[in-house]
Amino acid sequence: MSASAALMAAAEGGIIGDGRTGANLALGVGVLGLAIGWSALARVGRRTGIAKARTGGMAAIAAGLAGTVLAVLHVATSSGGPGTGNGLVGAIVAIPLGLGAVILGRRTLTRYRRPDRPADRTTV
């Protein structure tokens, strides 16, 4: 199934849910991604359980991307405007939440890689 066919099917049949369901799903995934990202970022700062921090960072990125894609798909396929009960405002709020989760996950992975640098390497 091509991307355009998937969008048409979502618009006609409401694959991601009718009304507010799709927006609530995107909001939930975005908030979950933010929570995982904050937890992983705190774990990297403590330097205990580093491998779990790396896994958490990747999970935050995945959840953030999923939430953002769901929100954008809901915004693209919703009919009507804000206040009509179709979840448009919730989907619009879910987009920055998902992007924030991606940023936190990326920051976690960046901090995770810093201790792997050789200590004897100095800049002159």
Secondary structure, DSSP 8 states (H G I E B T S, - for coil): --HHHHHHHHHHH-TT-STTHHHHHHHHHHHHHHHHHHHHHHHHHHTSSHHHHHHHHHHHHHHHHHHHHHHHHHHHH--S-TTSSSSHHHHHHHHHHHHHHHHHHHHHHHHHHGGGS-TT----
